[in-house]
Amino acid sequence: MKDLISAARNAGRSDASLTLWLNTPTGYLDGARPVDLFEEATESVVEAVRQSFTVEW
């Protein structure tokens, strides 16, 4: 969890934004909710939050 919080803050996101992201299906994890994968795929979830929060449109 520490790495997720750090990645969110480094991207300028709030704790509330991270909480919402954790509970929302994402294409970065093949449509899964990050919270559902956290225990078994921690590094994948951390990488997904980094990608998601730093994407530039």
Secondary structure, DSSP 8 states (H G I E B T S, - for coil): -HHHHHHHHHTT--HHHHHHHHTS--GGGTT--HHHHTTT-HHHHHHHHHHHHH---
